[in-house]
């Protein structure tokens, strides 16, 4: 028994717990197609793919990237606005900045979704609202 405790033979203590993806294979494919575009496909799939389908996937991917960039900018603005309000609660300049937070369609937000607290569920919801993913996505 002492040997058991000393050498850590209890494997249950050291096992990793992984988060299970609640989405089906079909849902994950549609998500990856929107978010990653043609990169979601293998080379042999791209070689036999209809050029019109490729063009559609590329257009959808670009639209998705614009939507996700806007989502990230909005979240960044929310976070920075809270910080400004906490640091300078009585500043009229901060109030002006906070109330006039605008989005720049030319700015590419390079913060990660994880850094901004945006998860896959949030992204999927936004893509459904913007008609990138089908309305019945959750039921697929």
Protein Blocks (a to p, Z undefined) as FASTA:
>chain_A
ZZmmmnopalklmpccddddfbdfklmmmmmmmmnmmmlpcfklmmmpcfklmmmmmmmm
mmmmmmmmmmmmmmmmmmmmmmmmmmmmmbmklmmmmmmcccdfkbccfbdfklnopafk
lmmmmmmmnomacfklmmZZ
